[in-house]
Amino acid sequence: MYLRSHPLLFGLLAATRGGRGVRRLGRTVLVHDPAAYREALTRLPLDRTATGTTGGAAREALAGSGSPGGGVLFDQEGSAHRADRRSLADGLGATGVEQLRARWRPLLEQRLAPLAAGGEVDLVALARELSGTVVRDLLGTDAEPVAVALAAADAAAASVRDHLPGVRRPGASAAAARTARTLRDLLGGGGTASAGAPAAEGALAAMVAVAAVNTTVAALPRAVGWCADAGLWEQAADPALLPRLVDELLRVTAASPVLPRVAASDGSVGGCPVRGGDRLLLVARHAAAAHRRDPDALDPAPPADAHLVFGAGPHACPGARLARAQLADVLAALAPYRPQVVRARVDRRAALPGWRVLTVKGAGA
């Protein structure tokens, strides 16, 4: 699936993952080793606004969309970054996640009901509606959930995907700005924030939507598909094993398998000298041993390695708790039906590797 969705990037990463954990190709440094991956995120100064980074793409797209300026979380450092993370803390903390669960659990029950009679469910469509519902409640907007999810996917496809290796398409910047503007207009529809939801507006709200939707739609169907193909439903049905299975599936699916960064100054990563301006490709799925170790709640990878898929240090993903809760509830809801994958199609357009369709069929309750 990785090679079919992003053949150039993942072909390169597969060819270079053996041997040295850190490898230089011109001005690009590929980081596969877990210790070097942590070092790059926690000790090497990074330019979070550089072209070819998540922050750079976000700033470029939102500047063109009429944003009044300011950071968008991914391009921030220091006090600005801490302030915006605090603004999300209530909605993404333990209390906020439990409130969101109360909204998505009835949705899961309704959408998965056909499995009880041996029917079919498209998990990509479910993930899209689930993520849009979460974004709507988290940001306090009245926008329709599926519309939010589709707009966030379009924004990501037009901007985030543009910093991966490959030829930049003509008009890419204009397309990124247009899709970002559409998403911001949709989220600006008003509404009253739910209890614990942050008062996120403008650029920050748009980037929260992009991150939440695209990681959920990429990772959740792949995690369920892996669970079905590997016959892990017994583990999913065991409340004691479920949390470990969730971590294991998130480790091997790695919703953001590669973190593109740029060094802000000279330093080193894993013993490899790095110059200011060098591009870093931090391979999260390799650092977490996703390519070497299959998921198993009975023999899980060390948590310190498994959690690398959420980053490390002050810029670790603030939505990790939310991602674990979502997947745990989806697996628990699916486990009684022991569904199997009956249809799958790769999404070649999406910013993150994932399925365009992943249909499962229930075996009955």
C-alpha positions in Angstrom: 0.0 0.0 0.0 2.8 2.4 0.8 4.5 1.9 -2.5 1.3 2.2 -4.4 0.3 5.4 -2.7 3.7 7.1 -2.6 6.1 5.0 -4.8 9.0 7.4 -5.0 9.2 8.2 -1.3 8.7 4.7 0.1 10.8 3.1 -2.5 13.6 5.3 -1.4 13.0 4.6 2.3 12.8 0.8 1.7 16.0 0.8 -0.2 17.9 2.7 2.5 16.5 1.2 5.7 19.1 -1.6 6.0 22.5 -1.1 7.5 23.1 2.4 8.8 20.3 3.9 10.8 21.2 7.4 9.5 22.1 7.9 5.9 23.0 11.1 3.9 21.9 11.6 0.3 23.2 15.0 -0.8 21.5 17.6 1.5 18.9 15.1 2.7 19.5 13.0 5.8 17.4 9.9 6.2 16.8 8.8 9.8 15.6 5.3 10.5 17.3 4.6 13.9 15.1 5.1 17.0 17.8 6.8 19.1 18.7 9.1 16.2 15.0 9.9 15.6 14.6 11.0 19.2 17.8 13.0 19.0 16.6 14.8 15.9 13.3 15.8 17.5 14.7 16.7 20.9 18.2 18.0 20.5 18.7 19.3 17.0 17.4 22.9 16.4 14.8 22.7 13.7 13.5 25.3 11.3 9.7 24.9 11.6 8.9 27.4 8.8 11.2 26.0 6.1 9.9 24.9 2.7 9.6 21.2 2.7 8.3 20.9 6.3 4.8 20.5 7.7 5.0 23.9 9.3 6.2 25.5 6.1 3.4 24.0 4.0 0.8 25.0 6.6 2.1 28.6 6.7 2.3 28.8 2.9 -1.2 27.5 2.4 -2.9 29.6 5.1 -1.1 32.7 4.1 -2.5 32.3 0.6 -5.9 31.6 1.9 -6.3 35.1 3.5 -5.1 34.2 7.0 -4.3 37.3 9.0 -1.0 35.7 10.1 0.3 34.0 13.2 1.4 30.5 13.8 -0.5 27.4 13.2 1.0 25.1 15.8 3.2 23.1 13.4 5.4 26.1 12.5 5.8 27.5 16.1 8.5 27.4 18.7 8.7 28.5 22.3 5.9 30.4 24.1 3.6 30.6 21.0 3.8 26.8 20.6 3.2 26.2 24.3 0.2 28.6 24.4 -1.6 26.9 21.5 -0.9 23.5 22.9 -2.5 24.7 26.2 -5.5 25.9 24.2 -6.0 22.4 23.0 -5.2 20.7 26.3 -8.8 20.6 27.7 -10.3 19.1 24.5 -7.5 16.6 24.1 -7.0 15.7 27.8 -8.6 12.9 29.7 -11.9 14.8 30.5 -12.2 16.2 27.0 -11.6 12.8 25.3 -14.3 11.2 27.5 -16.7 13.9 26.5 -15.9 13.2 22.8 -16.3 9.5 23.4 -19.9 10.1 24.5 -20.5 11.6 21.0 -18.8 9.0 18.9 -19.9 5.8 20.6 -23.5 6.1 19.5 -22.3 6.8 16.0 -20.2 3.6 16.1 -23.1 1.5 17.3 -25.3 2.8 14.5 -22.8 2.6 11.6 -21.6 -0.9 12.6 -25.0 -2.4 13.1 -25.1 -4.0 9.6 -22.3 -6.3 10.6 -24.6 -8.2 13.1 -26.4 -9.7 10.1 -23.3 -10.4 8.1 -23.5 -7.0 6.3 -20.7 -4.8 5.0 -19.3 -1.5 6.3 -16.8 0.8 4.6 -14.3 1.7 7.3 -12.9 4.7 5.4 -16.4 6.3 5.3 -16.8 5.5 9.0 -13.4 7.0 9.9 -14.3 10.1 7.8 -17.6 10.6 9.7 -16.0 9.9 13.0 -13.1 12.3 12.5 -15.4 15.0 11.2 -17.7 14.6 14.3 -14.7 14.9 16.6 -13.4 18.0 14.9 -16.9 19.6 14.9 -17.2 19.0 18.7 -13.6 19.9 19.5 -13.8 23.2 17.7 -17.4 24.0 18.5 -18.6 24.5 14.9 -22.0 23.6 13.4 -20.4 22.3 10.2 -21.6 19.0 8.9 -19.0 16.3 9.9 -18.5 14.6 6.5 -18.1 18.0 4.8 -15.5 18.9 7.4 -13.6 15.7 6.8 -13.7 16.0 3.0 -12.5 19.6 3.1 -9.7 18.7 5.5 -8.6 15.9 3.2 -8.6 18.2 0.2 -6.5 20.8 2.1 -4.0 18.1 3.1 -3.7 16.6 -0.4 -3.1 20.0 -1.9 -0.5 21.2 0.7 1.1 18.6 3.0 1.7 16.1 0.1 3.5 18.8 -1.8 6.6 18.5 0.4 7.3 14.9 -0.3 9.9 14.0 -2.9 8.8 14.4 -6.4 8.0 17.1 -9.1 6.0 20.0 -7.8 2.9 20.4 -9.9 2.1 23.8 -11.5 -0.4 25.7 -9.5 0.2 23.7 -6.3 0.5 26.8 -4.1 -2.8 28.3 -5.5 -4.6 24.9 -5.0 -3.3 24.7 -1.4 -4.5 28.2 -0.6 -7.9 27.5 -2.2 -8.5 24.4 -0.3 -7.3 25.9 3.0 -9.7 28.9 2.4 -12.6 26.5 1.8 -11.8 24.6 5.0 -11.5 27.8 7.1 -14.8 29.2 5.7 -16.5 25.9 6.6 -15.2 25.9 10.1 -16.2 29.5 10.6 -19.8 28.6 10.5 -20.3 29.4 14.2 -21.7 27.3 16.9 -21.1 26.9 20.6 -18.1 25.0 21.7 -18.7 21.8 23.7 -17.6 21.7 27.3 -13.8 21.5 27.4 -13.4 22.5 23.8 -10.8 25.1 23.0 -11.7 28.4 21.4 -9.7 27.6 18.3 -10.2 30.0 15.4 -8.8 30.6 12.0 -5.6 29.1 11.1 -5.3 27.0 14.2 -8.7 25.5 13.8 -8.0 24.6 10.2 -4.8 22.9 11.1 -6.4 21.0 14.0 -9.0 19.8 11.5 -6.4 18.8 8.9 -4.3 16.8 11.5 -7.3 15.1 13.2 -9.1 14.1 10.0 -6.1 12.9 7.9 -4.4 10.9 10.6 -7.7 9.2 11.6 -8.7 8.4 8.0 -5.2 7.1 7.3 -4.6 5.0 10.4 -7.9 3.7 11.7 -9.0 1.6 8.6 -5.4 0.3 8.2 -5.3 -0.8 11.9 -8.7 -2.6 11.6 -7.6 -4.2 8.4 -4.4 -5.5 10.0 -6.4 -6.8 13.0 -8.7 -8.7 10.6 -5.9 -10.1 8.4 -3.7 -11.2 11.3 -6.7 -12.7 13.2 -6.3 -10.5 16.3 -10.0 -10.2 17.2 -9.5 -12.4 20.3 -7.0 -9.8 21.6 -9.4 -7.0 20.7 -12.2 -8.6 22.7 -10.1 -8.9 25.8 -10.3 -5.7 27.9 -6.9 -6.5 29.5 -5.2 -6.8 26.2 -7.0 -4.1 24.2 -4.8 -1.2 25.3 -1.7 -3.0 24.3 -3.2 -4.1 21.0 -4.1 -0.4 20.3 -0.5 0.7 20.9 0.8 -2.1 18.7 -1.6 -1.4 15.8 -0.8 2.4 16.0 2.9 1.5 16.0 2.8 -0.6 12.8 0.3 1.7 11.0 2.1 4.9 11.8 -0.4 7.4 10.5 2.4 9.9 9.8 5.1 7.4 8.7 7.6 10.2 7.8 8.2 13.5 9.5 9.9 16.0 7.1 12.0 18.5 8.9 14.8 21.0 8.2 17.8 21.7 10.4 18.0 25.2 11.7 21.7 25.1 12.5 24.7 22.7 12.4 24.7 19.7 14.6 24.7 15.9 14.4 22.1 13.1 14.4 23.2 9.5 15.2 26.8 10.5 14.6 26.1 11.9 11.2 27.0 15.6 10.8 24.1 17.9 9.9 24.4 21.3 8.4 21.9 24.1 8.8 19.4 23.9 5.9 19.8 20.1 5.5 16.5 18.3 5.0 15.7 15.5 7.4 13.3 12.7 6.6 12.5 11.1 10.0 11.0 7.7 9.4 8.6 7.1 12.3 7.5 3.7 11.2 11.1 2.4 11.0 12.1 4.0 14.3 9.1 2.1 15.9 10.2 -1.1 14.1 6.9 -1.3 12.2 8.8 -3.0 9.3 10.4 -5.6 11.5 8.0 -6.5 14.2 4.3 -7.4 13.7 1.7 -6.3 16.2 1.0 -8.6 19.2 -0.5 -7.6 22.5 1.0 -10.7 24.1 4.5 -9.6 23.1 4.4 -5.9 22.5 7.3 -3.6 21.6 8.7 -1.4 24.4 6.4 1.6 25.0 9.3 4.0 24.5 9.7 2.7 20.9 6.0 2.2 20.1 5.1 5.8 21.1 7.7 7.2 18.6 5.0 7.2 16.0 3.6 10.2 17.9 6.9 12.1 17.8 9.1 12.9 20.8 9.8 15.8 23.2 8.0 19.1 23.2 6.6 18.6 19.7 5.1 15.1 20.3 1.5 14.8 18.9 -1.0 16.3 21.4 -3.7 14.0 19.9 -2.1 10.7 21.0 -4.7 10.1 23.8 -7.5 10.8 21.4 -6.1 8.5 18.8 -5.8 5.6 21.3 -9.3 6.1 22.6 -10.8 6.2 19.1 -9.1 3.0 18.0 -9.9 1.2 21.3 -13.6 2.0 20.9 -13.6 1.0 17.2 -11.9 -2.4 17.9 -14.1 -3.1 20.9 -17.2 -2.4 18.9 -16.0 -4.6 16.0 -14.6 -7.5 18.0 -18.0 -9.3 18.5 -18.5 -9.5 14.7 -15.0 -10.8 13.8 -15.2 -8.9 10.5 -13.0 -9.7 7.5 -11.8 -7.4 4.7 -13.7 -8.0 1.5 -12.7 -4.9 -0.6 -9.7 -2.6 -0.5 -8.5 0.2 -2.8 -5.5 2.4 -2.2 -6.0 6.2 -2.1 -3.4 7.6 -4.4 -4.4 11.2 -3.8 -4.3 11.4 -0.1 -1.6 13.2 1.8 -0.9 10.2 4.1 -0.8 6.6 2.9 -4.2 5.0 3.3 -7.2 3.3 1.7 -9.8 5.0 -0.4 -12.1 2.1 0.3 -11.7 -0.6 2.9 -14.9 -2.7 3.3 -15.3 -5.3 6.0 -18.1 -8.0 6.3 -19.4 -9.3 9.6 -19.5 -12.9 10.4 -22.5 -12.3 12.6 -22.8 -11.8 16.4 
